[in-house]
């Protein structure tokens, strides 16, 4: 008697391009960033302060709203830039922007009470992990090895 055993079907796992990894990380960062701000509205007293014209101890003004928009727009634009910039510029841009956003994310917890440590700890922790992934992906961007010139190609001009 012959027993036939089938090898389990293996799932295809093609490599993901660095550009797609970066765009996915920035997209995840943006969703989290927006939801943290949204859930912050549920913190007691927040809406009353907003209605009184104050956000995080700052008077609501066109300048404040422009700065807040810029802080959300930069990661949003990074999604597109991660997919479209040339590799060298893409790598450098991701390294710089992610490096700036790590301390920026951590500063969001300044002045908050320990009662909210779990909320800010989790949100900032995940933001920093996503940004660390961006840094690692950009830093380890694969390089194409230089092909040494052979006698057949040395005389060719492009």
C-alpha positions as CSV (number, residue, x, y, z in Angstrom):
1,X,0.0,0.0,0.0
2,X,1.4,3.4,-1.0
3,X,0.5,6.4,1.0
4,X,0.6,9.6,-1.0
5,X,1.5,12.7,1.0
6,X,1.1,16.1,-0.5
7,X,3.5,18.8,0.4
8,X,1.6,21.7,1.9
9,X,1.0,24.5,-0.6
10,X,3.4,27.2,0.2
11,X,2.3,30.8,-0.1
12,X,4.1,32.9,-2.6
13,X,6.1,35.6,-0.7
14,X,7.7,37.9,-3.3
15,X,10.0,40.6,-2.0
16,X,8.3,44.0,-1.4
17,X,10.0,47.0,-3.0
18,X,11.4,49.5,-0.6
19,X,9.3,52.3,-2.0
20,X,6.1,50.3,-1.3
21,X,7.3,49.5,2.3
22,X,8.0,53.2,2.9
23,X,4.7,54.3,1.5
24,X,2.9,51.7,3.6
25,X,4.7,52.8,6.7
26,X,3.9,56.5,6.1
27,X,0.2,55.6,5.3
28,X,0.0,53.7,8.6
29,X,1.7,56.6,10.4
30,X,-0.9,59.0,8.9
31,X,-3.9,56.8,10.0
32,X,-2.5,56.6,13.5
33,X,-1.6,60.3,13.6
34,X,-5.1,61.4,12.6
35,X,-6.9,58.9,14.9
36,X,-4.8,60.0,17.9
37,X,-5.8,63.6,17.3
38,X,-9.4,62.5,16.8
39,X,-9.5,60.4,20.0
40,X,-7.9,63.3,21.9
41,X,-11.2,65.1,21.4
42,X,-12.8,62.7,23.8
43,X,-10.5,63.8,26.6
44,X,-12.7,65.6,29.1
45,X,-12.5,69.4,28.7
46,X,-10.8,69.3,25.3
47,X,-13.9,70.4,23.2
48,X,-14.7,73.1,25.8
49,X,-11.1,74.5,25.4
50,X,-11.5,74.4,21.6
51,X,-14.8,76.2,21.8
52,X,-13.1,78.8,24.0
53,X,-10.4,79.2,21.3
54,X,-7.5,77.3,22.8
55,X,-5.7,74.2,21.7
56,X,-2.9,72.8,23.8
57,X,-2.5,76.1,25.7
58,X,-2.2,78.0,22.4
59,X,-4.8,80.5,21.1
60,X,-6.4,79.2,17.9
61,X,-5.2,81.4,15.1
62,X,-4.5,81.1,11.4
63,X,-0.8,80.6,12.2
64,X,-1.5,77.8,14.6
65,X,-3.9,76.0,12.2
66,X,-1.3,76.4,9.4
67,X,1.4,74.8,11.5
68,X,-1.0,72.0,12.5
69,X,-1.8,71.5,8.9
70,X,1.8,71.4,7.9
71,X,2.5,68.8,10.6
72,X,-0.1,66.5,9.1
73,X,0.6,67.4,5.5
74,X,4.3,66.4,5.6
75,X,3.7,62.7,6.4
76,X,0.8,62.7,3.9
77,X,3.1,64.0,1.2
78,X,5.8,61.4,2.2
79,X,3.4,58.6,1.1
80,X,3.5,60.0,-2.5
81,X,7.2,61.0,-2.4
82,X,8.2,57.5,-1.2
83,X,6.7,56.1,-4.4
84,X,7.9,58.7,-6.8
85,X,11.3,60.2,-5.9
86,X,14.5,58.8,-7.4
87,X,16.1,56.2,-5.0
88,X,19.0,58.4,-3.7
89,X,16.8,61.4,-3.0
90,X,14.0,59.2,-1.7
91,X,16.4,57.5,0.8
92,X,17.7,60.8,2.1
93,X,14.3,62.4,2.3
94,X,12.9,59.5,4.3
95,X,15.9,59.5,6.7
96,X,15.6,63.2,7.4
97,X,11.8,63.5,7.8
98,X,11.5,60.3,9.9
99,X,14.4,61.5,12.1
100,X,12.6,64.9,12.6
101,X,9.2,63.3,13.4
102,X,10.5,60.9,16.2
103,X,11.2,63.8,18.6
104,X,8.2,65.6,17.3
105,X,6.0,62.6,18.2
106,X,7.5,62.3,21.7
107,X,7.0,66.1,22.4
108,X,3.2,65.5,22.0
109,X,3.2,63.9,25.5
110,X,4.8,66.9,27.3
111,X,2.6,68.5,29.9
112,X,0.1,65.6,30.0
113,X,-0.9,64.0,33.3
114,X,0.1,60.4,34.2
115,X,-3.6,59.5,34.0
116,X,-3.2,59.6,30.2
117,X,0.2,57.8,30.1
118,X,-1.3,54.6,28.6
119,X,-3.0,56.6,25.7
120,X,0.1,58.7,24.9
121,X,2.5,55.8,25.6
122,X,0.7,53.5,23.2
123,X,0.2,56.1,20.5
124,X,3.6,57.6,20.6
125,X,5.2,54.1,20.9
126,X,3.5,52.9,17.7
127,X,4.3,56.1,15.9
128,X,8.0,55.8,16.9
129,X,8.0,52.1,15.8
130,X,6.6,53.0,12.4
131,X,9.2,55.8,12.0
132,X,11.9,53.4,13.1
133,X,10.8,51.1,10.4
134,X,11.0,54.0,7.9
135,X,14.5,54.7,9.1
136,X,15.6,51.1,8.9
137,X,14.0,50.6,5.4
138,X,15.6,53.7,4.0
139,X,19.0,53.1,5.7
140,X,19.2,49.5,4.4
141,X,17.9,50.4,0.9
142,X,19.4,47.7,-1.4
143,X,22.2,48.7,-3.7
144,X,23.0,47.4,-7.1
145,X,26.5,46.1,-7.1
146,X,28.8,47.8,-9.6
147,X,29.5,45.6,-12.6
148,X,33.2,45.6,-13.4
149,X,34.1,46.7,-16.9
150,X,35.0,43.8,-19.2
151,X,37.2,44.0,-22.2
152,X,34.1,43.8,-24.4
153,X,32.5,46.9,-22.8
154,X,35.5,49.2,-22.1
155,X,35.6,50.7,-25.6
156,X,31.9,51.4,-25.7
157,X,30.7,55.0,-25.3
158,X,27.2,55.9,-24.2
